[in-house]
Amino acid sequence: MASSSAAASGSADPTATRRITKRPKYSKFTQQELPACKPILTPRAVISAFLLVSVVFVPIGVVSLMASRKVVEIVHRYESECIPHDVQDRVAYIQSSADKTCNLSLTVHKHMKSPIYVYYQLDNFYQNHRRYVKSRSDEQLRDRNKESSTSTCKPEDIANHKPIVPCGLIAWSLFNDTYIFSRNNKNLTLNKKGISWKSDREHKFGKDVFPKNFQNDSIIGGAHLIESIPLSDQEDLIVWMRTAALPTFRKLYGKIEVDLNEGDDINVRLENNYNTYSFNGKKTLVLSTTSWLGGKNDFLGIAYLTIGGLCFVLALAFTIVYFVKPRQLGDPSYLSWNRNPGVH
């Protein structure tokens, strides 16, 4: 009687009540009963899919490879050539005040249509090193009032008790080899405007931020900067500050805006200043045209051709297996998700 009276008075088990109230409201979404597309991978569907990928990828690969092959490049490695033969200690030579002028001769093997992009390529230079990447101050580069914000720039943060602008190892190690091009004893004008990203010039480097106390320590890392020119106009620095992801990389140095004809001899007066000898690095000068796809890069075309060819081979293999030794499929209408409730 006592238990029945308690039930009648409404004093039910609170745990049971909580269990009931926490149950989600029934819906087809919560119970995952919504209709869904569940295709059955029949042999014909699989073969058709592979053929479709092959038909799409192979032409794209051919077009991409043809565009890459139309790009004309002149590549000349010079770090060993520009060291005198009688020098035994290359590191001591590159750090000395000796005249490091070097003359190179490049032959144009195919007509190069302007603009011709001039790159310097470095090998075995790890710009992606964690300590190196962190050694910079984006606030300082952007805002004149943040010149003293050098806490992230160590060890190149302060020199002679004054903050360095721009601070950090990236700016300190700025590439400082120089190139002067001539053809038939006439200088070729090298355009160094517009070689950096527009977003970097307008948003990352301030128009009112000027170099101060830069390369003013006992150890010089690379190029000097003109203190009367704002950082937003010093595009060599902007290009260098966009760090590379791989140890072998190219960075844009300038543009030659006249055509170079087949058989032309290009003379390069080069200042071999940058020290890559202490870490067995390589330096290469690159002259290159472009196509609608960009610079010379066969990887994209080869990748498309490889995937397209592999899909075609798989489609052909599955077709042979399907006709030689076919496998009988069951009736898909008997699959559980196609059965109506209550029908046996």
DRENMAR-967804 format. One record per residue (C-alpha): x, y, z. Coordinates in nm, 3 decimals, padded with zeros to 5 digits. Example, Ala and Ser with C-alpha at 12.3 -4.5 7.8 and 13.67 -1.06 7.14 Angstrom:
BEGIN
{xx = 01.230, yy = -00.450, zz = 00.780}
{xx = 01.367, yy = -00.106, zz = 00.714}
***
This chain:
BEGIN
{xx = 00.000, yy = 00.000, zz = 00.000}
{xx = 00.280, yy = 00.237, zz = 00.089}
{xx = 00.452, yy = 00.196, zz = -00.244}
{xx = 00.130, yy = 00.231, zz = -00.436}
{xx = 00.039, yy = 00.546, zz = -00.243}
{xx = 00.383, yy = 00.690, zz = -00.316}
{xx = 00.336, yy = 00.621, zz = -00.684}
{xx = -00.008, yy = 00.775, zz = -00.667}
{xx = 00.130, yy = 01.088, zz = -00.502}
{xx = 00.376, yy = 01.132, zz = -00.790}
{xx = 00.702, yy = 01.058, zz = -00.601}
{xx = 00.857, yy = 00.852, zz = -00.883}
{xx = 01.226, yy = 00.757, zz = -00.903}
{xx = 01.417, yy = 01.083, zz = -00.985}
{xx = 01.688, yy = 00.890, zz = -01.170}
{xx = 01.436, yy = 00.740, zz = -01.404}
{xx = 01.282, yy = 01.082, zz = -01.458}
{xx = 01.626, yy = 01.226, zz = -01.551}
{xx = 01.685, yy = 00.942, zz = -01.795}
{xx = 01.355, yy = 01.010, zz = -01.965}
{xx = 01.406, yy = 01.387, zz = -01.991}
{xx = 01.759, yy = 01.350, zz = -02.136}
{xx = 01.650, yy = 01.135, zz = -02.424}
{xx = 01.670, yy = 01.328, zz = -02.752}
{xx = 01.352, yy = 01.416, zz = -02.925}
{xx = 01.277, yy = 01.163, zz = -03.194}
{xx = 01.343, yy = 01.274, zz = -03.550}
{xx = 01.475, yy = 01.113, zz = -03.863}
{xx = 01.787, yy = 01.329, zz = -03.834}
{xx = 01.879, yy = 01.223, zz = -03.479}
{xx = 01.807, yy = 00.860, zz = -03.557}
{xx = 01.997, yy = 00.879, zz = -03.889}
{xx = 01.695, yy = 00.768, zz = -04.090}
{xx = 01.715, yy = 01.041, zz = -04.355}
{xx = 01.734, yy = 00.917, zz = -04.714}
{xx = 02.091, yy = 00.913, zz = -04.846}
{xx = 02.265, yy = 00.835, zz = -05.169}
{xx = 02.430, yy = 00.496, zz = -05.136}
{xx = 02.560, yy = 00.405, zz = -05.480}
{xx = 02.657, yy = 00.049, zz = -05.556}
{xx = 03.001, yy = 00.019, zz = -05.715}
{xx = 02.925, yy = -00.211, zz = -06.004}
{xx = 03.206, yy = -00.302, zz = -06.247}
{xx = 03.061, yy = -00.073, zz = -06.513}
{xx = 03.046, yy = 00.222, zz = -06.272}
{xx = 03.407, yy = 00.172, zz = -06.158}
{xx = 03.539, yy = 00.134, zz = -06.514}
{xx = 03.347, yy = 00.443, zz = -06.625}
{xx = 03.486, yy = 00.648, zz = -06.336}
{xx = 03.845, yy = 00.550, zz = -06.416}
{xx = 03.795, yy = 00.626, zz = -06.785}
{xx = 03.644, yy = 00.966, zz = -06.704}
{xx = 03.943, yy = 01.062, zz = -06.487}
{xx = 04.178, yy = 00.944, zz = -06.760}
{xx = 03.999, yy = 01.141, zz = -07.034}
{xx = 04.009, yy = 01.460, zz = -06.825}
{xx = 04.360, yy = 01.433, zz = -06.675}
{xx = 04.562, yy = 01.328, zz = -06.981}
{xx = 04.478, yy = 01.634, zz = -07.197}
{xx = 04.539, yy = 01.867, zz = -06.900}
{xx = 04.877, yy = 01.701, zz = -06.844}
{xx = 04.975, yy = 01.735, zz = -07.210}
{xx = 04.876, yy = 02.105, zz = -07.221}
{xx = 05.058, yy = 02.179, zz = -06.894}
{xx = 05.372, yy = 02.002, zz = -07.009}
{xx = 05.371, yy = 02.184, zz = -07.343}
{xx = 05.335, yy = 02.520, zz = -07.165}
{xx = 05.626, yy = 02.436, zz = -06.937}
{xx = 05.846, yy = 02.327, zz = -07.228}
{xx = 05.787, yy = 02.663, zz = -07.402}
{xx = 05.958, yy = 02.844, zz = -07.115}
{xx = 06.321, yy = 02.930, zz = -07.198}
{xx = 06.572, yy = 02.924, zz = -06.913}
{xx = 06.940, yy = 03.007, zz = -06.881}
{xx = 07.085, yy = 02.857, zz = -06.563}
{xx = 07.444, yy = 02.927, zz = -06.459}
{xx = 07.599, yy = 02.819, zz = -06.130}
{xx = 07.884, yy = 03.048, zz = -06.030}
{xx = 07.993, yy = 03.018, zz = -05.663}
{xx = 08.302, yy = 02.812, zz = -05.755}
{xx = 08.376, yy = 02.991, zz = -06.082}
{xx = 08.390, yy = 03.331, zz = -05.910}
{xx = 08.660, yy = 03.232, zz = -05.659}
{xx = 09.024, yy = 03.274, zz = -05.772}
{xx = 09.200, yy = 02.941, zz = -05.827}
{xx = 09.484, yy = 03.024, zz = -05.589}
{xx = 09.248, yy = 03.085, zz = -05.292}
{xx = 09.266, yy = 02.807, zz = -05.037}
{xx = 09.031, yy = 02.943, zz = -04.768}
{xx = 08.709, yy = 03.044, zz = -04.943}
{xx = 08.535, yy = 03.161, zz = -04.626}
{xx = 08.823, yy = 03.396, zz = -04.536}
{xx = 08.826, yy = 03.529, zz = -04.893}
{xx = 08.452, yy = 03.603, zz = -04.906}
{xx = 08.472, yy = 03.778, zz = -04.566}
{xx = 08.769, yy = 03.991, zz = -04.669}
{xx = 08.765, yy = 04.332, zz = -04.837}
{xx = 08.919, yy = 04.198, zz = -05.160}
{xx = 08.768, yy = 04.285, zz = -05.497}
{xx = 08.512, yy = 04.012, zz = -05.569}
{xx = 08.411, yy = 04.121, zz = -05.917}
{xx = 08.343, yy = 03.831, zz = -06.151}
{xx = 08.255, yy = 03.830, zz = -06.522}
{xx = 08.024, yy = 03.568, zz = -06.668}
{xx = 07.926, yy = 03.501, zz = -07.028}
{xx = 07.581, yy = 03.360, zz = -07.106}
{xx = 07.466, yy = 03.245, zz = -07.450}
{xx = 07.099, yy = 03.265, zz = -07.545}
{xx = 07.016, yy = 02.929, zz = -07.706}
{xx = 06.658, yy = 03.021, zz = -07.798}
{xx = 06.466, yy = 03.344, zz = -07.851}
{xx = 06.353, yy = 03.488, zz = -07.517}
{xx = 06.053, yy = 03.719, zz = -07.525}
{xx = 06.034, yy = 04.000, zz = -07.271}
{xx = 05.984, yy = 04.035, zz = -06.985}
{xx = 06.275, yy = 03.814, zz = -06.887}
{xx = 06.288, yy = 03.742, zz = -06.517}
{xx = 06.622, yy = 03.734, zz = -06.338}
{xx = 06.642, yy = 03.509, zz = -06.033}
{xx = 06.913, yy = 03.411, zz = -05.789}
{xx = 06.895, yy = 03.054, zz = -05.666}
{xx = 07.042, yy = 02.931, zz = -05.339}
{xx = 07.093, yy = 02.566, zz = -05.246}
{xx = 07.137, yy = 02.422, zz = -04.897}
{xx = 07.003, yy = 02.740, zz = -04.736}
{xx = 06.736, yy = 02.655, zz = -04.477}
{xx = 06.518, yy = 02.963, zz = -04.454}
{xx = 06.252, yy = 02.741, zz = -04.298}
{xx = 06.454, yy = 02.684, zz = -03.978}
{xx = 06.235, yy = 02.760, zz = -03.676}
{xx = 06.480, yy = 02.999, zz = -03.506}
{xx = 06.543, yy = 03.180, zz = -03.835}
{xx = 06.175, yy = 03.222, zz = -03.923}
{xx = 06.091, yy = 03.358, zz = -03.576}
{xx = 06.372, yy = 03.616, zz = -03.580}
{xx = 06.173, yy = 03.912, zz = -03.716}
{xx = 05.926, yy = 04.176, zz = -03.596}
{xx = 05.624, yy = 04.230, zz = -03.819}
{xx = 05.504, yy = 04.513, zz = -03.593}
{xx = 05.829, yy = 04.700, zz = -03.642}
{xx = 05.823, yy = 04.652, zz = -04.019}
{xx = 05.470, yy = 04.789, zz = -04.040}
{xx = 05.454, yy = 05.072, zz = -03.784}
{xx = 05.703, yy = 05.354, zz = -03.726}
{xx = 05.596, yy = 05.378, zz = -03.360}
{xx = 05.698, yy = 05.015, zz = -03.298}
{xx = 06.072, yy = 05.057, zz = -03.367}
{xx = 06.161, yy = 04.933, zz = -03.020}
{xx = 05.953, yy = 04.615, zz = -03.065}
{xx = 06.254, yy = 04.384, zz = -03.105}
{xx = 06.182, yy = 04.112, zz = -02.848}
{xx = 06.134, yy = 03.850, zz = -03.122}
{xx = 06.444, yy = 03.949, zz = -03.319}
{xx = 06.724, yy = 03.799, zz = -03.111}
{xx = 07.016, yy = 03.781, zz = -03.165}
{xx = 06.993, yy = 04.073, zz = -03.414}
{xx = 06.774, yy = 04.303, zz = -03.205}
{xx = 07.004, yy = 04.575, zz = -03.068}
{xx = 07.336, yy = 04.717, zz = -03.185}
{xx = 07.532, yy = 04.987, zz = -03.004}
{xx = 07.250, yy = 05.006, zz = -02.746}
{xx = 06.998, yy = 05.107, zz = -03.012}
{xx = 06.720, yy = 04.902, zz = -03.178}
{xx = 06.790, yy = 04.772, zz = -03.527}
{xx = 06.539, yy = 04.850, zz = -03.802}
{xx = 06.465, yy = 04.607, zz = -03.961}
{xx = 06.569, yy = 04.366, zz = -03.689}
{xx = 06.610, yy = 03.988, zz = -03.694}
{xx = 06.820, yy = 03.726, zz = -03.868}
{xx = 06.612, yy = 03.725, zz = -04.187}
{xx = 06.678, yy = 04.090, zz = -04.265}
{xx = 07.037, yy = 04.066, zz = -04.137}
{xx = 07.118, yy = 03.787, zz = -04.386}
{xx = 06.981, yy = 03.979, zz = -04.688}
{xx = 07.129, yy = 03.855, zz = -05.018}
{xx = 07.392, yy = 04.100, zz = -05.147}
{xx = 07.531, yy = 03.964, zz = -05.475}
{xx = 07.476, yy = 04.214, zz = -05.757}
{xx = 07.438, yy = 04.165, zz = -06.134}
{xx = 07.490, yy = 04.406, zz = -06.426}
{xx = 07.393, yy = 04.277, zz = -06.771}
{xx = 07.520, yy = 04.396, zz = -07.110}
{xx = 07.480, yy = 04.292, zz = -07.474}
{xx = 07.711, yy = 04.408, zz = -07.751}
{xx = 07.882, yy = 04.642, zz = -07.503}
{xx = 07.549, yy = 04.807, zz = -07.422}
{xx = 07.399, yy = 04.776, zz = -07.075}
{xx = 07.064, yy = 04.603, zz = -07.041}
{xx = 06.836, yy = 04.794, zz = -06.806}
{xx = 06.725, yy = 04.585, zz = -06.511}
{xx = 06.385, yy = 04.684, zz = -06.373}
{xx = 06.365, yy = 04.620, zz = -05.999}
{xx = 06.018, yy = 04.770, zz = -05.949}
{xx = 05.721, yy = 04.544, zz = -05.893}
{xx = 05.929, yy = 04.234, zz = -05.811}
{xx = 05.759, yy = 04.186, zz = -05.472}
{xx = 05.401, yy = 04.109, zz = -05.378}
{xx = 05.174, yy = 04.412, zz = -05.383}
{xx = 05.009, yy = 04.301, zz = -05.058}
{xx = 05.350, yy = 04.296, zz = -04.887}
{xx = 05.439, yy = 04.646, zz = -05.007}
{xx = 05.107, yy = 04.796, zz = -04.903}
{xx = 05.030, yy = 04.614, zz = -04.580}
{xx = 05.340, yy = 04.449, zz = -04.430}
{xx = 05.608, yy = 04.716, zz = -04.482}
{xx = 05.537, yy = 05.072, zz = -04.371}
{xx = 05.581, yy = 05.369, zz = -04.598}
{xx = 05.702, yy = 05.572, zz = -04.300}
{xx = 05.944, yy = 05.309, zz = -04.165}
{xx = 06.308, yy = 05.372, zz = -04.252}
{xx = 06.616, yy = 05.157, zz = -04.187}
{xx = 06.808, yy = 05.254, zz = -03.873}
{xx = 07.122, yy = 05.112, zz = -03.718}
{xx = 07.111, yy = 04.828, zz = -03.974}
{xx = 07.429, yy = 04.621, zz = -04.037}
{xx = 07.598, yy = 04.845, zz = -03.780}
{xx = 07.746, yy = 04.569, zz = -03.566}
{xx = 08.086, yy = 04.402, zz = -03.579}
{xx = 07.956, yy = 04.112, zz = -03.792}
{xx = 07.788, yy = 04.199, zz = -04.123}
{xx = 07.537, yy = 03.945, zz = -04.248}
{xx = 07.449, yy = 04.065, zz = -04.596}
{xx = 07.337, yy = 04.369, zz = -04.792}
{xx = 07.305, yy = 04.723, zz = -04.658}
{xx = 06.989, yy = 04.930, zz = -04.691}
{xx = 06.956, yy = 05.295, zz = -04.792}
{xx = 06.836, yy = 05.483, zz = -04.485}
{xx = 06.657, yy = 05.753, zz = -04.687}
{xx = 06.425, yy = 05.501, zz = -04.862}
{xx = 06.126, yy = 05.354, zz = -04.672}
{xx = 06.101, yy = 04.978, zz = -04.631}
{xx = 05.796, yy = 04.962, zz = -04.857}
{xx = 06.017, yy = 05.075, zz = -05.149}
{xx = 06.311, yy = 04.844, zz = -05.077}
{xx = 06.181, yy = 04.549, zz = -05.275}
{xx = 06.493, yy = 04.335, zz = -05.252}
{xx = 06.432, yy = 04.322, zz = -04.878}
{xx = 06.060, yy = 04.250, zz = -04.921}
{xx = 06.135, yy = 03.959, zz = -05.157}
{xx = 06.397, yy = 03.819, zz = -04.919}
{xx = 06.172, yy = 03.847, zz = -04.613}
{xx = 05.915, yy = 03.611, zz = -04.767}
{xx = 06.095, yy = 03.299, zz = -04.647}
{xx = 06.118, yy = 02.988, zz = -04.863}
{xx = 05.978, yy = 02.651, zz = -04.758}
{xx = 06.256, yy = 02.438, zz = -04.910}
{xx = 06.636, yy = 02.455, zz = -04.883}
{xx = 06.666, yy = 02.512, zz = -05.258}
{xx = 06.479, yy = 02.821, zz = -05.371}
{xx = 06.474, yy = 03.104, zz = -05.622}
{xx = 06.401, yy = 03.468, zz = -05.553}
{xx = 06.329, yy = 03.737, zz = -05.807}
{xx = 06.609, yy = 03.989, zz = -05.856}
{xx = 06.471, yy = 04.199, zz = -06.142}
{xx = 06.327, yy = 04.204, zz = -06.495}
{xx = 06.490, yy = 04.261, zz = -06.834}
{xx = 06.226, yy = 04.424, zz = -07.052}
{xx = 06.376, yy = 04.370, zz = -07.398}
{xx = 06.380, yy = 04.056, zz = -07.611}
{xx = 06.693, yy = 03.843, zz = -07.627}
{xx = 06.760, yy = 03.679, zz = -07.961}
{xx = 06.898, yy = 03.335, zz = -08.028}
{xx = 07.278, yy = 03.341, zz = -08.033}
{xx = 07.313, yy = 03.661, zz = -07.828}
{xx = 07.604, yy = 03.671, zz = -07.585}
{xx = 07.510, yy = 03.827, zz = -07.253}
{xx = 07.790, yy = 03.955, zz = -07.035}
{xx = 07.729, yy = 03.964, zz = -06.661}
{xx = 07.939, yy = 04.174, zz = -06.426}
{xx = 07.882, yy = 04.009, zz = -06.093}
{xx = 07.979, yy = 04.105, zz = -05.738}
{xx = 08.030, yy = 03.777, zz = -05.553}
{xx = 07.967, yy = 03.899, zz = -05.198}
{xx = 07.726, yy = 03.654, zz = -05.037}
{xx = 07.884, yy = 03.395, zz = -04.811}
{xx = 07.746, yy = 03.049, zz = -04.893}
{xx = 08.086, yy = 02.884, zz = -04.853}
{xx = 08.065, yy = 02.841, zz = -04.476}
{xx = 07.770, yy = 02.598, zz = -04.516}
{xx = 07.856, yy = 02.446, zz = -04.857}
{xx = 07.578, yy = 02.637, zz = -05.029}
{xx = 07.544, yy = 02.689, zz = -05.402}
{xx = 07.462, yy = 03.007, zz = -05.594}
{xx = 07.300, yy = 03.009, zz = -05.936}
{xx = 07.196, yy = 03.288, zz = -06.172}
{xx = 06.875, yy = 03.216, zz = -06.366}
{xx = 06.722, yy = 03.402, zz = -06.661}
{xx = 06.374, yy = 03.279, zz = -06.748}
{xx = 06.067, yy = 03.362, zz = -06.953}
{xx = 05.715, yy = 03.266, zz = -06.846}
{xx = 05.405, yy = 03.105, zz = -06.995}
{xx = 05.036, yy = 03.129, zz = -06.909}
{xx = 05.105, yy = 02.863, zz = -06.645}
{xx = 05.398, yy = 03.050, zz = -06.488}
{xx = 05.763, yy = 02.951, zz = -06.488}
{xx = 05.925, yy = 02.628, zz = -06.600}
{xx = 05.783, yy = 02.342, zz = -06.396}
{xx = 05.728, yy = 01.997, zz = -06.549}
{xx = 05.592, yy = 01.846, zz = -06.227}
{xx = 05.229, yy = 01.951, zz = -06.277}
{xx = 05.208, yy = 01.808, zz = -06.630}
{xx = 05.388, yy = 01.486, zz = -06.533}
{xx = 05.159, yy = 01.442, zz = -06.232}
{xx = 04.843, yy = 01.478, zz = -06.445}
{xx = 04.979, yy = 01.239, zz = -06.709}
{xx = 05.081, yy = 00.984, zz = -06.446}
{xx = 04.741, yy = 00.982, zz = -06.274}
{xx = 04.553, yy = 00.980, zz = -06.605}
{xx = 04.767, yy = 00.698, zz = -06.744}
{xx = 04.731, yy = 00.493, zz = -06.425}
{xx = 04.353, yy = 00.532, zz = -06.433}
{xx = 04.344, yy = 00.423, zz = -06.798}
{xx = 04.553, yy = 00.112, zz = -06.718}
{xx = 04.324, yy = 00.024, zz = -06.426}
{xx = 04.013, yy = 00.074, zz = -06.641}
{xx = 04.162, yy = -00.151, zz = -06.909}
{xx = 04.257, yy = -00.418, zz = -06.653}
{xx = 03.914, yy = -00.415, zz = -06.490}
{xx = 03.748, yy = -00.437, zz = -06.833}
{xx = 03.952, yy = -00.745, zz = -06.924}
{xx = 03.873, yy = -00.911, zz = -06.590}
{xx = 03.504, yy = -00.822, zz = -06.628}
{xx = 03.476, yy = -00.991, zz = -06.970}
{xx = 03.712, yy = -01.283, zz = -06.910}
{xx = 03.596, yy = -01.383, zz = -06.565}
{xx = 03.274, yy = -01.198, zz = -06.480}
{xx = 03.135, yy = -01.207, zz = -06.129}
{xx = 02.758, yy = -01.233, zz = -06.087}
{xx = 02.610, yy = -00.965, zz = -05.866}
{xx = 02.319, yy = -01.019, zz = -05.631}
{xx = 01.990, yy = -00.832, zz = -05.656}
{xx = 02.042, yy = -00.495, zz = -05.481}
{xx = 01.671, yy = -00.475, zz = -05.400}
{xx = 01.733, yy = -00.723, zz = -05.115}
{xx = 01.985, yy = -00.497, zz = -04.940}
{xx = 01.872, yy = -00.390, zz = -04.594}
{xx = 01.839, yy = -00.017, zz = -04.668}
{xx = 01.607, yy = -00.090, zz = -04.961}
{xx = 01.365, yy = -00.309, zz = -04.769}
{xx = 01.036, yy = -00.166, zz = -04.648}
{xx = 00.966, yy = -00.210, zz = -04.272}
{xx = 00.749, yy = -00.509, zz = -04.199}
{xx = 00.815, yy = -00.678, zz = -04.535}
{xx = 00.987, yy = -01.018, zz = -04.506}
***
